[in-house]
Amino acid sequence: MAFEPKEPQKEIKYKEARIYSDAELHNYTEDELKKFKIKHSTPMCDDLEKGPWPSFVADAKRAALHRRKLPDNRMMIDRNVVEDLLGQLELSYEHGETHWKHGGIVGVFGYGGGVIGRYSDLQEQFPSIAHFHTMRVNQPGSYFYNTDYLRTLCDLWEYRGSGMMNFHGSTGDIIFLGTFTEQLEPIFFELTHVLQQDLGGSGSNLRTPSCCIGKARCEWSCYDTQDMCYEMTTHYQDELHRPQFPYKFKFKFDGCPNCCVASIARADMSF
């Protein structure tokens, strides 16, 4: 029997949901990037651009240049967020300690999980990252995406956050890196009402269940991992969004002993 979701799924059309034009998304040249200097001196971070491997510092500088060239009304948080992030990271390397502090609980109404509060302890020096909250977004089963969905997601985070993301966290979530408290509710509304995507788990709750590609494409799968993951995710919504455990708890679903989502290594209960 083919897997069917419990509720009708809306197809995302990027041309209807997009925020940025093509010109805004491609607003600098490679020559401009070579000449670009962020506003902070970051010699140790710059060293991480050397060598044959991709560098997160190089990616961050691209994002910083992109934001610097966008008009003020095309971003809901300060344009210097990425530059200040690199500046603070440089000081962390120099001082040998983190400059993030925990400022208490922050989140969206009705949920106790899904948002990790993060604040800089150098807010006067780096005001653009005075708040730098992380949001965890519940990923699609087996990480199936189409380009319309991804582009809409990226536009939303560029507009209301830093534009920096992580695909994926070790639990599986899409990670939105860095926004201010005032943007949390608007982001949550757009995620749930436009993208039909929910927040994932954080804190002492059930963390976001994740599964391998399963019978969708793998000949070795012994059961329908996507169906199982979907069923458990919807059944345990309260435990996922409202922390009530003494410690976090994880489900992961592997279709065979190859263990492609590392359920044995990374989960409390593996399937």
Secondary structure, DSSP 8 states (H G I E B T S, - for coil): -----SS------HHHH--S-HHHHT---HHHHHH---SS--HHHHHTT-SSS--HHHHHHHHHHHHHHS-GGG-SS-TTHHHHHHHHHHHHHHHTS--EE-------TT-SSSEE--EES-TTT-GGGSB--EEEE---GGG---HHHHHHHHHHHHHHS-SEEEE--SSS-EEEE---GGGHHHHHHHHHHTS---B---SSSB---EE--GGGT-TT-SS-HHHHHHHHHHHTHHHHHS--SSS-B-EEE-SSTT-TT-HHHH-SEE-
